[in-house]
Structures are given as C-alpha cells and as structure tokens.
Amino acid sequence: MQNKRILEIIRILLQQSDYITIQTITETLLVSNKTIRNDLATVADYLQENQLSLEKKTGAGIRINGGEEAKLILLKKISQKNRQLVNYSPKARKIYIGLRVINCEENCRIYELASELYVSRATIHKDLSCLAEMLPDYHLQLIRKNNNGICIEGKERHFRDLMFDLMLEDNGYHSFVRIVQETDYPCRDDFIFDALDYTDFDIHHFVQRIIRSGNNYINCLPFNSLVSALLRIFIGVIRILDGHPVKLSASFMEDLQSQPLYPESQQLAAILENEYHITFSEEETRYLQIHFLSLQNRNGIPKTEQNEARQLATALMQYWENIFHRSFSEDLDLLESLTSHLGPALTRLRHGISIKNPLLSEIHAYYQNTFQIVKQSFLALSAQYPYRLNDDELGYITIHLAAALERTKQPLRTILVCHGGSGASNLLMRKLTAQLPEIQIFSQETFATVSQCNLDEAELIISTMELNLQTDIPILQVNTLIHDYDILRLKEIIRKYYKAKNTPLAHTNVEELPQ
C-alpha cells in the first residue's frame, strides 16, 4: 500500500538537481528523522518501478538517478495523484479533516490542513468546530494544542466507528462499492479516499484477497452487508498497520467466547496477517467476530437472540395491525424477513455498530408515512423493548412493512348494474375483470333489483344507465358494449379509489397514533 508521504518525498527529490539532506526533508514534511529513514526503502522500490533509482552519499544526502524523461513522467504522475483539493464543500472538508486527524502520526497542524485544502486557517477553525460537535456521539473529543496542533482522543474502537461513518459519507465510498461490485474494476492508481494513503490498486487487491479467501461467512453475505464488512475490515487493517490495536474489556471478551463465528474470524485474521505482515491479537480477532455477528446474516445469530428478534417482530406486527386495520398474523414472509433483519440489528445496536442504507433517501421520498409509523412503533413499544434504532436501520424495516402492505392490498368490492340482459352483462363483466384488476365484481344486478339489494358491502357501483340511489358509494356509468376510451376513463378514476382504500394512513398525523 502506497503512502502519500512517500509520494511527497519523491516529489521533493525530483525537484532537486543535487543531493538533499534527510534533515531538510524532515523539516519540510514535519515528521521525524526516523520516519523518513524508514520510508526510504519504499521510496527506492517505487523509483525502481519507474525506471529510476535512489542514490545515497554520506555527508551529502540523497538524490534520484535516472533519465530526465523518466523523471518528468514520474513528476507528472505524482502531481496527478496529489491533485489539489479545491472547491471542497464544508461537509467534504469536515470528512477530510476528520480522517486526516484520526490517522495523523503526530498532532495535526492547522496550517497544514489549510495548505492541503487551499482554504484559510479561519475556515479550518470553523470546520473543526463542526467536527467537534459530532465527536461526543462517538465518545471522542477534539483536543487543541497551544502550538497550533490538534488531535482526537478516545478509545480505538470509537475511532474506527468514526472512520467508518466518515468514509460512508466520503465521495470515495461510491468507488469503494464499485471495486467490490466489479471484479475487473479499472484501477488508475488513484487515491479513493483523499485523506487516506491508499490507492484503488491497494483497495482492489484487498477486496479480492478477502472475497477469494474461501471464508464461508463472507461468501454468503448479501451485497450491502458484504460492502460494510469489507470497509470495516479495511479500516481495521489500516489501524493495525499504523500501530493502533483495539482494546476490549475482559467482560466483553468473556461474553464473546459464547458467541458463534469465531473460527471464521480466525481464518480471515490469519489471511490478513500473512498478506499485510501484521498481527491480529486475540482482541482484534474477537473484534472481527463482533462485526461478523452484526451483519445481515441470521446464520450467525445465537438462538436466544433469534428468539428475542422474533418476539420483537411479533410485537411490531401486532402494533401495525391496530394502526393499519390489516391482519399480518398470517404473513409468514413478514415475520421471517423482520426476524432476519432484527437479529443482526440488535447485535449492531449492542455493540455500537452502524450500517449504511443506500435506499434511505428513496424510502423518505416514497414511504415517508410508513417510515414515520415504523419509528413511532418502536417508541410505543419502548417500555418492553427499549431499542433505539437509527434511521438506516428503520429504513430497512420500513421496506419490509411496505412489502407486507403491498401484499395486503384489496380490490374494490364492486356491484355491476347492466340493463342489456344476462349475455351482455356477462360480457361486460369479463371485460371489466380482465382490464381492471383493482375491482372485484361480487354482484350483478339490474335496474329493478339494485334498489332492493344490500349495498353495505359495496365500495363501487358500475352501471350501464343512470341510477337514482340514496348512497355515498361512487357510481360510474359506462356503455353496455364498453369501448377502449371507457376503460381508460375508468382506470384513471378507479385508481384513485383503489389508492385511497389501500393507503389508509396517507394523511394520518403520526403524533396521534397510539403511544
């Protein structure tokens, strides 16, 4: 995995016509002498890949040897990689600063960030204030040093949670998803996440190594869960490489010993150790196990937690029955889908792990009312089930409920009145039934009989003649030999009645729902 500092060292060397001391480089990059010396082996390897070499001379320093053309090509390549971070939005700057500060070897300095982002120090201070406001949610704190340096303090697992959420919001996340999705992703040696020192080649190699690892649990994950898992694992590798191992309490470790998926975690940890020459401690392996347990795959959830999830699913379904006046008790698909999601969701909740719902904006747009009802249902059941799920989790549950509501849609119970005789009436009924699935004709009447029949069960009347009935039921008049334009007109009108029947809460004030 390449490092931006490596590229910056090479850029400095390329701009020199003679030797330059290591001390000069350390003063320029504001890192230790030891850090630069450790980097030189990687610098030498990178130069060799580009038909150049690193020359060292005692008392003089270091320089790059090679043809001028090769030097110009490499300088252009590095300039492209270190593209100027101009026109960043405040949100994008906050993400960049957050990731940069978390992964800074020493205290990050205000002027460095201002220079990197091409904004004023005042702008950086403003961005830092926005970042500081969100840190308490992660049990982290922004520390400002008197010498203009900044850092974030807190536990390592909380650092990783923050990194995960910041990377989800970073523009590079879309490229990360594509790399997971496309085996032949066209890598261009670009930095996917601007604040991190890893290229698309690095990430593609990482993703393919895990996917091809033969890990049974990884291989059976749904795509969205797979992306979340890979991003979490990638963050773990980054942090271990940088010397930031996770620490877990003894009680936490003891609790995990009774949980499944430890062998799968061990297998993947061994592969990563070999690949990146790092050490996965017992705590790191158990931390990997936590993420396995939290993914949307019920196979790894203990029986007791599955039962808990099923009880919550049943309670939600009963609450929704009272709200929608629909029966969900026989909907086994809803029960199973809810249980399958809630099991891992409760595990995520207990361990403070979040997932990304890529459909959340669409859910808000098309199922806003249903989403609010799902949110209210958890509040209504909080005395017995004190779970506070975030909007991403609630969005997934909304999808399950919306699908169930779709399955419960009922046609309009319709009376057909025809004055053309039984033959004409039957023909008309067949045409209407074939063309209008939104209606169910349960009774055929004549002009003489319709005034005596019970209209209580009817929601719509279709008639071939004008009727003078004392009723609020909609009456639609059509030709006995129905034409195409009749069908089109009926479709438009009936669709409105059908929608009104099957979306009973379209205009409901959620605040008025049962608490």
C-alpha positions as CSV (number, residue, x, y, z in Angstrom):
1,M,0.0,0.0,0.0
2,Q,1.4,3.4,-1.1
3,N,1.6,6.4,1.2
4,K,1.1,10.0,0.3
5,R,4.2,10.9,2.3
6,I,6.2,8.5,0.1
7,L,5.0,10.4,-2.9
8,E,5.7,13.8,-1.3
9,I,9.3,12.6,-0.5
10,I,9.8,11.6,-4.2
11,R,8.3,14.9,-5.4
12,I,10.8,16.9,-3.2
13,L,13.7,14.8,-4.6
14,L,12.5,15.2,-8.2
15,Q,12.5,19.0,-7.8
16,Q,16.2,18.9,-6.7
17,S,19.1,19.0,-9.1
18,D,21.6,17.9,-6.4
19,Y,21.7,16.0,-3.2
20,I,19.4,16.9,-0.3
21,T,19.8,16.0,3.3
22,I,17.3,13.9,5.2
23,Q,17.1,16.7,7.8
24,T,15.8,19.1,5.1
25,I,13.1,16.7,4.2
26,T,12.0,16.1,7.8
27,E,11.8,19.9,8.3
28,T,9.7,20.2,5.2
29,L,7.3,17.4,6.0
30,L,7.2,18.0,9.8
31,V,8.0,14.4,10.6
32,S,10.8,12.7,12.5
33,N,14.2,11.8,11.0
34,K,13.5,8.2,11.8
35,T,10.2,8.3,9.9
36,I,11.9,9.5,6.7
37,R,14.7,6.9,7.0
38,N,12.1,4.1,7.4
39,D,10.4,5.4,4.3
40,L,13.5,5.4,2.1
41,A,13.3,1.6,1.3
42,T,9.7,2.1,0.0
43,V,10.9,5.2,-1.9
44,A,13.7,3.2,-3.5
45,D,11.3,0.4,-4.6
46,Y,8.8,2.9,-6.1
47,L,11.6,4.6,-8.0
48,Q,12.8,1.3,-9.4
49,E,9.3,0.5,-10.6
50,N,9.5,3.8,-12.6
51,Q,13.0,3.2,-14.2
52,L,14.8,5.4,-11.6
53,S,17.0,4.7,-8.6
54,L,17.8,6.3,-5.2
55,E,21.4,7.3,-4.6
56,K,22.8,7.9,-1.1
57,K,26.0,9.8,-0.4
58,T,27.5,10.1,3.1
59,G,27.7,13.7,4.2
60,A,25.7,15.0,1.2
61,G,22.3,13.3,1.4
62,I,20.2,11.6,-1.2
63,R,19.1,12.2,-4.8
64,I,17.3,10.5,-7.7
65,N,19.3,8.9,-10.5
66,G,17.9,8.3,-14.0
67,G,16.9,9.8,-17.3
68,E,15.3,13.2,-17.4
69,E,12.3,11.9,-19.4
70,A,11.6,9.2,-16.7
71,K,11.8,11.9,-14.0
72,L,9.3,14.2,-15.9
73,I,6.9,11.3,-16.4
74,L,7.1,10.4,-12.7
75,L,6.7,14.1,-11.6
76,K,3.6,14.4,-13.7
77,K,2.2,11.1,-12.3
78,I,2.7,12.3,-8.7
79,S,1.2,15.7,-9.4
80,Q,-1.9,14.0,-10.7
81,K,-2.1,11.8,-7.6
82,N,-1.7,14.8,-5.3
83,R,-4.4,16.7,-7.1
84,Q,-5.4,20.0,-5.5
85,L,-8.3,19.7,-3.1
86,V,-10.1,22.8,-4.3
87,N,-13.8,23.6,-4.2
88,Y,-14.5,21.2,-1.3
89,S,-17.8,21.7,0.4
90,P,-17.9,22.3,4.2
91,K,-19.1,18.7,4.6
92,A,-16.3,17.3,2.4
93,R,-13.7,19.3,4.3
94,K,-15.1,18.0,7.6
95,I,-14.8,14.4,6.3
96,Y,-11.3,15.1,5.1
97,I,-10.2,16.7,8.3
98,G,-11.7,14.0,10.5
99,L,-10.0,11.2,8.6
100,R,-6.7,13.1,8.4
101,V,-6.6,13.9,12.1
102,I,-7.5,10.3,13.1
103,N,-4.7,8.9,11.0
104,C,-2.1,11.6,11.7
105,E,1.1,10.1,13.3
106,E,1.5,13.2,15.4
107,N,-0.6,16.2,16.2
108,C,-2.1,17.6,13.0
109,R,-1.4,21.3,12.5
110,I,-4.0,23.9,11.4
111,Y,-1.7,25.4,8.7
112,E,-1.0,22.0,7.2
113,L,-4.8,21.4,6.8
114,A,-5.3,24.9,5.4
115,S,-2.5,24.3,2.9
116,E,-3.8,20.9,1.8
117,L,-7.4,22.1,1.4
118,Y,-6.5,25.5,-0.1
119,V,-8.5,27.5,2.4
120,S,-7.8,29.9,5.2
121,R,-6.9,29.0,8.8
122,A,-10.1,30.6,9.8
123,T,-12.1,28.2,7.6
124,I,-10.2,25.3,9.1
125,H,-11.1,26.5,12.6
126,K,-14.8,26.7,11.6
127,D,-14.7,23.2,10.1
128,L,-13.0,21.9,13.2
129,S,-15.9,23.3,15.3
130,C,-18.4,21.4,13.2
131,L,-16.3,18.2,13.6
132,A,-16.0,18.8,17.3
133,E,-19.8,18.9,17.7
134,M,-20.3,15.4,16.3
135,L,-17.4,13.7,18.3
136,P,-19.3,13.3,21.6
137,D,-21.7,10.9,19.7
138,Y,-18.7,8.7,19.3
139,H,-17.3,9.2,22.8
140,L,-14.4,11.1,21.3
141,Q,-13.0,14.6,22.0
142,L,-11.2,17.1,19.8
143,I,-8.1,18.5,21.6
144,R,-6.5,21.8,20.5
145,K,-2.8,22.3,21.5
146,N,-1.3,25.6,22.3
147,N,1.3,25.2,19.5
148,N,-1.5,25.1,16.8
149,G,-1.7,21.3,16.8
150,I,-4.9,19.2,17.1
151,C,-5.7,15.6,17.8
152,I,-8.7,13.5,18.7
153,E,-8.7,11.5,22.0
154,G,-10.7,8.4,22.8
155,K,-10.8,4.6,22.6
156,E,-9.7,2.9,19.4
157,R,-13.0,1.2,18.7
158,H,-14.6,4.6,18.7
159,F,-12.0,5.9,16.3
160,R,-12.9,3.1,13.9
161,D,-16.6,3.8,14.3
162,L,-16.0,7.4,13.3
163,M,-13.8,6.4,10.4
164,F,-16.4,4.1,9.1
165,D,-19.2,6.7,9.2
166,L,-16.9,9.4,7.6
167,M,-15.9,7.0,4.8
168,L,-19.5,6.2,4.2
169,E,-20.1,9.9,3.5
170,D,-16.9,10.4,1.5
171,N,-17.2,10.6,-2.2
172,G,-14.7,7.8,-2.4
173,Y,-17.3,5.4,-1.0
174,H,-19.0,5.1,-4.3
175,S,-15.7,4.0,-5.9
176,F,-15.2,1.5,-3.0
177,V,-18.7,0.0,-3.7
178,R,-17.7,-0.3,-7.5
179,I,-14.5,-2.0,-6.6
180,V,-16.4,-4.6,-4.6
181,Q,-19.0,-5.0,-7.3
182,E,-16.7,-5.1,-10.3
183,T,-14.0,-7.8,-10.4
184,D,-12.4,-6.0,-13.4
185,Y,-12.6,-2.5,-11.9
186,P,-10.3,-0.2,-14.0
187,C,-7.7,0.8,-11.4
188,R,-5.8,4.0,-12.2
189,D,-3.6,4.3,-9.1
190,D,-5.9,7.0,-7.7
191,F,-6.4,7.7,-4.1
192,I,-10.1,6.7,-3.4
193,F,-10.4,8.5,-0.1
194,D,-8.4,11.7,-0.4
195,A,-7.4,11.8,3.2
196,L,-6.0,8.3,3.3
197,D,-2.9,6.9,1.7
198,Y,-4.4,4.0,-0.2
199,T,-5.0,3.8,-3.9
200,D,-7.6,1.9,-5.9
201,F,-5.0,-0.7,-6.6
202,D,-4.5,-1.2,-2.9
203,I,-8.2,-1.5,-2.2
204,H,-8.9,-3.7,-5.2
205,H,-6.2,-6.1,-4.1
206,F,-7.6,-6.1,-0.5
207,V,-11.2,-6.7,-1.6
208,Q,-10.3,-9.6,-4.0
209,R,-8.0,-11.2,-1.4
210,I,-10.9,-11.4,1.1
211,I,-13.6,-12.4,-1.4
212,R,-11.3,-15.2,-2.7
213,S,-10.3,-16.3,0.8
214,G,-12.9,-19.0,0.9
215,N,-14.4,-17.7,4.1
216,N,-17.8,-19.3,4.3
217,Y,-19.5,-16.5,6.2
218,I,-18.2,-13.7,3.9
219,N,-19.2,-15.6,0.8
220,C,-22.9,-15.9,1.9
221,L,-23.4,-12.2,2.8
222,P,-25.9,-10.0,0.9
223,F,-24.1,-7.4,-1.2
224,N,-24.8,-4.4,1.1
225,S,-23.6,-6.4,4.1
226,L,-20.5,-7.5,2.2
227,V,-19.6,-3.9,1.4
228,S,-20.0,-2.9,5.1
229,A,-17.9,-5.9,6.2
230,L,-15.1,-5.1,3.8
231,L,-15.0,-1.5,4.8
232,R,-14.9,-2.4,8.5
233,I,-12.1,-4.9,7.9
234,F,-10.2,-2.5,5.7
235,I,-10.3,0.1,8.5
236,G,-9.1,-2.5,10.9
237,V,-6.1,-3.3,8.7
238,I,-5.3,0.4,8.3
239,R,-5.3,1.0,12.0
240,I,-3.2,-2.1,12.8
241,L,-0.7,-1.1,10.2
242,D,-0.4,2.3,11.9
243,G,0.1,0.7,15.3
244,H,-3.4,1.3,16.8
245,P,-4.7,-2.0,18.1
246,V,-8.2,-2.3,19.5
247,K,-8.7,-2.9,23.2
248,L,-11.6,-4.8,24.6
249,S,-12.6,-5.3,28.3
250,A,-12.2,-8.6,30.0
251,S,-16.0,-8.9,30.4
252,F,-16.6,-8.1,26.8
253,M,-14.1,-10.8,25.7
254,E,-15.7,-13.3,28.0
255,D,-19.1,-12.6,26.6
256,L,-17.9,-13.2,23.0
257,Q,-16.5,-16.6,23.9
258,S,-20.0,-18.0,23.9
259,Q,-20.9,-16.4,20.6
260,P,-20.5,-18.2,17.2
261,L,-18.4,-17.3,14.1
262,Y,-15.0,-17.2,16.0
263,P,-13.4,-19.9,13.7
264,E,-14.5,-17.8,10.6
265,S,-12.9,-14.7,12.3
266,Q,-9.7,-16.6,13.0
267,Q,-9.4,-17.9,9.4
268,L,-9.8,-14.4,7.9
269,A,-7.4,-12.9,10.5
270,A,-4.7,-15.4,9.6
271,I,-5.1,-14.5,5.9
272,L,-4.7,-10.8,6.7
273,E,-1.7,-11.4,9.0
274,N,0.1,-13.2,6.2
275,E,-0.9,-10.7,3.5
276,Y,0.0,-7.5,5.3
277,H,2.6,-8.8,7.8
278,I,0.6,-7.7,10.8
279,T,-0.5,-9.3,14.0
280,F,-4.2,-9.9,14.8
281,S,-4.3,-10.1,18.6
282,E,-7.0,-12.1,20.3
283,E,-8.8,-8.8,20.9
284,E,-8.6,-7.9,17.2
285,T,-9.9,-11.3,16.2
286,R,-12.8,-11.0,18.7
287,Y,-13.5,-7.5,17.3
288,L,-13.7,-9.0,13.9
289,Q,-16.1,-11.6,15.3
290,I,-18.3,-8.7,16.5
291,H,-18.7,-7.4,13.0
292,F,-19.5,-10.9,11.7
293,L,-22.2,-11.2,14.3
294,S,-23.6,-7.8,13.3
295,L,-24.0,-8.4,9.6
296,Q,-27.3,-9.2,7.9
297,N,-27.0,-12.9,8.1
298,R,-29.1,-14.7,10.6
299,N,-27.0,-17.9,10.4
300,G,-24.5,-16.5,12.9
301,I,-27.0,-15.2,15.5
302,P,-27.4,-17.3,18.7
303,K,-30.7,-19.0,19.3
304,T,-31.6,-16.8,22.3
305,E,-31.1,-13.6,20.2
306,Q,-33.1,-15.0,17.3
307,N,-35.9,-15.7,19.8
308,E,-35.6,-12.1,21.0
309,A,-35.7,-10.8,17.5
310,R,-38.8,-12.9,16.7
311,Q,-40.6,-11.6,19.8
312,L,-39.9,-8.0,18.8
313,A,-41.0,-8.8,15.2
314,T,-44.3,-10.2,16.5
315,A,-44.9,-7.2,18.7
316,L,-44.3,-4.8,15.8
317,M,-46.7,-6.8,13.6
318,Q,-49.4,-6.6,16.3
319,Y,-48.9,-2.9,16.7
320,W,-49.1,-2.4,12.9
321,E,-52.4,-4.4,12.8
322,N,-54.0,-1.9,15.1
323,I,-52.7,1.0,13.1
324,F,-53.5,-0.2,9.6
325,H,-56.5,-2.4,10.4
326,R,-54.9,-5.1,8.4
327,S,-54.1,-8.7,9.5
328,F,-50.4,-9.5,9.4
329,S,-50.7,-12.6,11.6
330,E,-50.7,-15.0,8.6
331,D,-47.9,-13.1,6.8
332,L,-45.0,-15.5,7.4
333,D,-42.9,-13.7,4.9
334,L,-43.1,-10.5,7.0
335,L,-42.3,-12.4,10.2
336,E,-39.3,-14.1,8.7
337,S,-37.9,-11.0,7.0
338,L,-38.3,-8.9,10.1
339,T,-36.7,-11.6,12.3
340,S,-33.8,-12.0,9.9
341,H,-33.1,-8.3,10.0
342,L,-33.7,-7.6,13.7
343,G,-31.4,-10.3,14.9
344,P,-28.2,-8.7,13.5
345,A,-29.7,-5.2,14.0
346,L,-29.9,-5.8,17.8
347,T,-26.4,-7.1,17.8
348,R,-25.2,-4.0,16.0
349,L,-27.1,-1.9,18.5
350,R,-25.5,-3.5,21.5
351,H,-22.0,-3.1,20.1
352,G,-22.5,0.4,18.7
353,I,-22.0,-0.7,15.0
354,S,-23.8,1.2,12.3
355,I,-24.7,0.2,8.7
356,K,-25.4,2.2,5.6
357,N,-28.8,2.0,4.0
358,P,-28.3,3.1,0.4
359,L,-32.0,3.4,-0.2
360,L,-32.7,5.7,2.7
361,S,-33.3,8.9,0.6
362,E,-35.7,7.0,-1.7
363,I,-37.5,5.5,1.4
364,H,-38.0,9.0,2.8
365,A,-39.3,10.1,-0.6
366,Y,-41.8,7.3,-1.4
367,Y,-42.6,5.8,2.0
368,Q,-42.3,8.8,4.4
369,N,-45.6,8.0,6.2
370,T,-44.7,4.3,6.6
371,F,-41.2,5.2,7.8
372,Q,-42.7,7.5,10.5
373,I,-45.1,4.8,11.6
374,V,-42.2,2.3,12.0
375,K,-40.3,4.9,14.0
376,Q,-43.4,5.5,16.2
377,S,-43.9,1.8,16.7
378,F,-40.5,1.5,18.4
379,L,-41.3,4.4,20.7
380,A,-44.7,2.8,21.5
381,L,-43.1,-0.5,22.4
382,S,-40.1,1.0,24.2
383,A,-41.3,0.0,27.7
384,Q,-41.0,-3.7,26.8
385,Y,-38.4,-3.4,24.0
386,P,-36.1,-0.4,24.8
387,Y,-34.3,-0.4,21.4
388,R,-33.3,2.9,19.7
389,L,-32.5,2.1,16.1
390,N,-31.1,4.8,13.8
391,D,-32.8,5.9,10.6
392,D,-30.7,3.5,8.4
393,E,-32.0,0.5,10.4
394,L,-35.6,1.8,10.5
395,G,-35.4,2.3,6.7
396,Y,-34.8,-1.4,6.2
397,I,-37.7,-2.3,8.5
398,T,-39.8,0.2,6.5
399,I,-39.1,-1.8,3.3
400,H,-40.3,-5.0,5.0
401,L,-43.5,-3.3,6.2
402,A,-44.1,-1.6,2.8
403,A,-43.8,-5.0,1.1
404,A,-46.3,-6.5,3.5
405,L,-48.8,-3.7,2.9
406,E,-48.4,-4.3,-0.8
407,R,-49.4,-7.9,-0.2
408,T,-52.5,-6.9,1.7
409,K,-53.9,-4.6,-0.9
410,Q,-57.5,-5.4,-1.6
411,P,-59.6,-4.8,-4.7
412,L,-62.7,-2.6,-4.6
413,R,-65.8,-4.6,-3.9
414,T,-68.0,-3.7,-6.9
415,I,-71.6,-4.1,-8.0
416,L,-72.3,-4.3,-11.7
417,V,-75.6,-3.0,-13.0
418,C,-76.5,-3.8,-16.6
419,H,-79.7,-3.4,-18.5
420,G,-78.8,-5.4,-21.6
421,G,-79.6,-8.9,-20.4
422,S,-77.5,-11.7,-19.0
423,G,-75.4,-12.2,-22.1
424,A,-74.4,-8.5,-22.3
425,S,-73.9,-8.4,-18.6
426,N,-71.6,-11.4,-18.6
427,L,-69.6,-10.0,-21.5
428,L,-69.3,-6.7,-19.8
429,M,-68.2,-8.3,-16.5
430,R,-65.4,-10.3,-18.3
431,K,-64.1,-7.2,-20.0
432,L,-64.1,-5.2,-16.7
433,T,-62.5,-8.0,-14.7
434,A,-59.7,-8.5,-17.4
435,Q,-58.9,-4.8,-17.7
436,L,-59.4,-3.6,-14.2
437,P,-57.7,-5.8,-11.6
438,E,-58.4,-3.1,-9.0
439,I,-62.0,-4.2,-8.8
440,Q,-63.8,-7.3,-7.7
441,I,-67.4,-7.7,-9.0
442,F,-69.2,-9.7,-6.3
443,S,-72.8,-9.0,-7.5
444,Q,-74.6,-8.4,-10.9
445,E,-77.8,-6.5,-10.7
446,T,-80.4,-5.0,-12.9
447,F,-82.1,-1.6,-12.8
448,A,-85.0,-3.3,-11.0
449,T,-83.0,-5.2,-8.4
450,V,-80.3,-2.8,-7.5
451,S,-82.6,-0.6,-5.4
452,Q,-83.6,-3.5,-3.2
453,C,-80.1,-5.1,-2.7
454,N,-77.9,-4.5,0.3
455,L,-75.2,-2.0,-0.5
456,D,-73.3,-2.3,2.8
457,E,-70.5,-4.5,1.3
458,A,-70.1,-2.4,-1.8
459,E,-67.3,0.2,-2.4
460,L,-68.1,0.9,-6.0
461,I,-71.0,0.6,-8.5
462,I,-70.5,0.4,-12.2
463,S,-73.7,0.9,-14.2
464,T,-74.8,1.0,-17.9
465,M,-77.5,3.5,-17.1
466,E,-78.1,6.4,-14.8
467,L,-79.1,5.4,-11.3
468,N,-81.0,7.4,-8.6
469,L,-79.7,5.7,-5.4
470,Q,-79.5,7.3,-2.0
471,T,-75.9,6.3,-1.3
472,D,-72.4,7.8,-0.9
473,I,-70.9,4.9,-2.9
474,P,-69.3,6.1,-6.1
475,I,-71.4,5.3,-9.2
476,L,-69.6,5.1,-12.5
477,Q,-71.6,4.9,-15.8
478,V,-70.3,3.0,-18.8
479,N,-71.6,1.9,-22.2
480,T,-73.0,-1.7,-22.4
481,L,-70.7,-2.5,-25.2
482,I,-67.7,-1.0,-23.4
483,H,-65.2,0.9,-25.6
484,D,-61.4,1.4,-25.1
485,Y,-61.9,5.0,-24.1
486,D,-64.4,3.8,-21.4
487,I,-61.7,1.6,-20.0
488,L,-59.1,4.3,-19.9
489,R,-61.5,6.7,-18.2
490,L,-62.4,4.0,-15.6
491,K,-58.8,3.2,-14.9
492,E,-58.0,6.8,-14.0
493,I,-61.0,7.1,-11.7
494,I,-60.8,3.7,-10.1
495,R,-57.1,4.1,-9.4
496,K,-57.9,7.0,-7.1
497,Y,-60.5,5.0,-5.1
498,Y,-58.2,2.0,-5.0
499,K,-55.3,4.0,-3.7
500,A,-57.4,5.7,-1.1
501,K,-58.6,2.3,0.2
502,N,-55.1,0.8,0.3
503,T,-53.2,3.7,1.8
504,P,-55.4,4.4,4.8
505,L,-52.7,6.4,6.6
506,A,-51.7,8.7,3.8
507,H,-52.9,11.7,5.7
508,T,-52.5,10.4,9.2
509,N,-50.8,12.6,11.8
510,V,-48.2,10.3,13.3
511,E,-48.3,12.1,16.6
512,E,-51.9,11.0,17.1
513,L,-51.0,7.3,16.8
514,P,-51.2,5.1,19.9
515,Q,-48.3,5.6,22.3
